[in-house]
Amino acid sequence: MQRVKKYADKFEQVSIDEAYMDVTESCKHYGGPIELANHIKAELNEKEDLTCSIGIAPNKSSAKIASDFQKPNGLTYIDPDHAKEFLAPLSVSKISGIGKKTEEKLNEIGIKTIGDLAKYPPKPLIRQFGKPAIWLWAIANAQEQVDVQESYEMKSIGAEHTFDKDTDDWSSIDEQVMDLIQLVHRRLTEDDMLFRTITLKIRFTGFETYTRAKTLRFTTASKDIIVDTTRTLTKEFRSKPKRVRLVGVRLSGLKSAGQKPGAKGTLDSFATPRA
């Protein structure tokens, strides 16, 4: 993220591996947005041995769709003058925030593609879906205008994994959860943060999704606590006769480890002897 951030006029990290960048001015120094994107991809490959997918578009929602368009290791450019045409044939499910239930409701009224959504009259759409319909309609018409917001305060650290094939093998599921814990804990320590809440996300075949969370009395950076808490949170699901499609682990209630503790202090401060 530090390698990518230096190229942005504004930078907004939204997850452990995803960020929005306003490059309106900075891309001029590289010959344009496509050239800058290729430069970033080359640097990440050379310095970190990582690939990435980049979407370039006139607004955040279209850029998000573009970034998913040619995964893995893709680069998709949406011409500002033809953004609406690019989006039109895509499924409405490509819009971030439209889940399976919302997609089904949209399908019921004849909206299957983003183009269908763009052409649908706004007033009846608002009556059926409320105020969020305004936002969805604007995205479909390539009119969404939400600025990239510099985010200095990290709210959570999370990671998810979707299995190639739904599984009920809990030894495999546990192994994947441990990998996720390693990932989020490494990010926590790299950013010198403490957490207070651990959340487990689990999705079964058929997109039946559950989240379970535990909030601690004190903030901590303890990996053991993440492991123990996550094991406890998975117990209720182990006996379910369903295959697991996705698992996720998230840490929230974050604060800087260098921040002076309040009256309650941190869990680690109580665990560490002090003179």
Residue pairs with C-beta under 8 A, 6 or more apart in sequence:
1 13
1 19
3 40
3 43
3 44
3 47
3 48
4 11
4 19
4 21
4 40
4 44
5 11
5 19
5 21
7 21
7 23
7 26
7 36
7 39
7 40
8 21
8 22
8 23
8 26
8 148
9 21
9 22
9 23
9 24
9 25
9 26
10 21
10 22
10 147
10 148
10 149
10 150
11 19
11 20
11 21
11 22
11 148
11 150
11 151
12 19
12 20
12 21
12 148
12 149
12 150
12 151
13 19
13 151
13 154
14 20
14 151
15 158
16 157
16 158
16 159
16 183
16 184
16 187
18 67
20 60
20 63
20 64
20 148
21 148
22 147
22 148
23 33
23 36
26 36
27 33
27 35
27 36
30 36
30 39
33 56
33 77
34 56
34 75
34 77
37 54
37 56
37 75
38 75
40 52
40 54
41 51
41 52
41 54
41 73
41 75
44 50
44 51
44 52
45 51
51 72
51 73
52 73
53 67
53 68
53 70
53 71
53 72
53 73
53 74
53 75
53 76
54 67
54 74
54 75
54 76
55 62
55 63
55 64
55 65
55 66
55 67
55 68
55 69
55 76
55 78
56 63
56 66
56 75
56 76
56 77
56 78
57 63
57 65
57 66
57 77
57 78
57 80
57 83
58 78
58 80
58 83
58 142
59 83
59 142
59 143
59 144
59 145
59 146
60 144
60 146
60 148
61 95
61 96
61 139
61 144
61 146
62 78
62 83
62 86
62 87
62 139
62 142
62 144
63 78
64 96
65 87
65 90
65 94
65 95
65 96
66 76
66 77
66 78
67 74
67 76
68 94
69 76
70 76
78 86
78 87
79 86
83 142
84 118
84 141
84 142
87 114
87 115
87 118
87 140
87 142
88 113
88 114
88 115
88 118
89 113
89 114
89 115
90 113
90 114
91 103
91 112
91 113
91 114
92 98
92 103
92 106
92 111
92 112
92 113
92 114
92 116
92 117
92 140
93 100
93 103
94 114
95 114
95 136
95 139
95 140
97 132
97 136
98 106
98 136
100 207
102 129
105 128
105 129
106 112
106 117
109 120
109 128
110 116
110 120
111 117
111 120
114 139
114 140
115 140
117 136
117 137
117 140
118 137
118 140
118 141
120 137
122 133
122 134
122 137
125 133
125 136
125 137
126 133
126 134
129 136
135 144
138 144
138 145
154 191
154 193
154 254
155 252
155 254
156 250
156 251
156 252
156 254
157 184
157 187
157 188
157 191
157 193
157 195
157 250
157 251
157 252
157 254
158 184
158 199
158 248
158 249
158 250
158 251
159 180
159 183
159 184
159 248
159 249
159 250
160 180
160 201
160 246
160 247
160 248
160 249
161 176
161 179
161 180
161 246
161 247
161 248
162 245
162 246
163 176
163 244
163 245
163 246
166 204
166 205
166 243
166 244
166 245
167 173
167 243
167 244
168 241
168 242
168 243
168 244
170 238
173 234
173 244
173 247
174 234
176 247
177 200
177 230
177 234
177 247
177 249
178 227
180 247
180 248
180 249
181 223
181 226
181 227
181 230
181 249
184 226
184 249
184 250
184 251
185 221
185 223
185 226
188 194
188 195
188 221
188 251
189 221
192 256
192 257
192 258
193 221
193 254
193 255
193 256
193 257
194 219
194 220
194 221
194 254
194 255
194 256
194 257
194 266
194 268
195 219
195 220
195 221
195 251
195 252
195 253
195 254
196 215
196 216
196 218
196 219
196 220
196 252
196 253
196 254
197 213
197 214
197 215
197 216
197 251
197 252
197 253
198 213
198 214
198 216
198 225
198 226
198 229
198 230
198 233
198 249
198 250
198 251
199 211
199 212
199 213
199 248
199 249
199 250
199 251
199 252
200 211
200 212
200 213
200 230
200 233
200 234
200 247
200 248
200 249
201 209
201 210
201 211
201 246
201 247
201 248
201 249
201 250
202 209
202 210
202 211
202 212
202 234
202 237
202 244
202 246
202 247
202 248
203 209
203 210
203 244
203 245
203 246
203 247
204 240
204 242
204 243
204 244
204 245
205 242
205 243
205 244
205 245
206 242
207 245
208 242
209 246
210 237
212 233
212 236
213 233
214 229
214 232
214 233
215 253
216 225
216 267
217 264
217 267
218 264
218 265
218 266
218 267
218 269
218 270
219 253
219 255
219 261
219 266
219 267
220 266
220 267
220 268
221 257
221 268
222 267
222 268
225 267
226 249
226 251
230 249
237 244
261 269
